[in-house]
Amino acid sequence: MKKEVRVSLGCKSQIVQFINMNSKSACEIDVQDGHSYIDGKSIVGLLSLNLFRPLDVTLIGDDKKITNLINDYDVHHLLLAE
């Protein structure tokens, strides 16, 4: 399954939480800030983006794992309304 969501990282704690959730996930995670695509599990890659603008996140993997990760994003108030 492939699912696309938009996230917003408004503070340092949300950035840290986003990186931690992605690192623990078995999903493939691609993040785009409008110009660049990076691996959502790469701390260095994420820090190279403008993290204070909305990010497009593509999740690829098992349906249940994607759903769990999206729910985690929602719990930590990272998801933007579509």
HUGILIN-V658110 format. One record per residue. N is the residue number from 1. RES is the residue in three letters. PSI is psi in whole degrees, -180 to 180 (NA if undefined). OMEGA is omega in radians with two decimals (none if undefined). NEAR is the number of other C-alpha atoms within 8 Angstrom. Layout:
N/RES/PSI/OMEGA/NEAR
N/RES/PSI/OMEGA/NEAR
This chain:
1/MET/150/3.09/6
2/LYS/131/-3.11/7
3/LYS/138/3.11/8
4/GLU/135/3.10/8
5/VAL/163/3.04/9
6/ARG/135/3.12/12
7/VAL/158/3.08/12
8/SER/128/-3.14/12
9/LEU/97/-3.00/12
10/GLY/-12/-3.11/8
11/CYS/169/-3.09/7
12/LYS/-42/-3.11/7
13/SER/-35/3.09/6
14/GLN/-37/3.09/11
15/ILE/-47/3.13/11
16/VAL/-44/-3.14/8
17/GLN/-42/3.13/9
18/PHE/-46/3.13/9
19/ILE/-43/3.13/12
20/ASN/-45/3.13/8
21/MET/-44/-3.14/10
22/ASN/-42/-3.11/12
23/SER/-32/-3.11/8
24/LYS/-12/-3.07/6
25/SER/148/3.06/8
26/ALA/-4/-3.13/6
27/CYS/155/2.94/11
28/GLU/131/-3.05/9
29/ILE/118/3.09/12
30/ASP/136/-3.11/11
31/VAL/136/3.12/13
32/GLN/137/3.09/11
33/ASP/16/-3.12/13
34/GLY/-33/-3.10/6
35/HIS/-36/-3.02/5
36/SER/143/3.00/7
37/TYR/135/3.08/8
38/ILE/165/3.04/10
39/ASP/124/-3.09/11
40/GLY/-5/3.10/15
41/LYS/-3/-3.10/9
42/SER/113/3.13/9
43/ILE/-46/-3.13/8
44/VAL/-43/3.12/6
45/GLY/-46/3.14/10
46/LEU/-40/-3.12/13
47/LEU/-15/3.10/8
48/SER/-12/-3.14/6
49/LEU/164/3.00/8
50/ASN/94/-3.01/7
51/LEU/-7/-3.14/13
52/PHE/10/2.97/8
53/ARG/156/3.09/8
54/PRO/142/-3.14/11
55/LEU/141/3.03/12
56/ASP/124/-3.09/12
57/VAL/126/3.08/13
58/THR/124/-3.14/11
59/LEU/131/3.14/12
60/ILE/128/3.13/11
61/GLY/-160/3.13/11
62/ASP/138/-3.10/8
63/ASP/-47/-3.08/7
64/LYS/-41/-3.14/6
65/LYS/-38/3.09/11
66/ILE/-46/3.12/13
67/THR/-43/3.12/8
68/ASN/-42/-3.14/8
69/LEU/-42/3.10/11
70/ILE/-41/3.09/8
71/ASN/-40/3.08/8
72/ASP/-43/3.08/9
73/TYR/-44/-3.11/12
74/ASP/-44/3.13/9
75/VAL/-36/-3.11/7
76/HIS/14/3.04/8
77/HIS/41/3.13/6
78/LEU/-23/-3.07/11
79/LEU/141/3.00/10
80/LEU/144/3.09/9
81/ALA/138/-3.12/4
82/GLU/NA/none/3
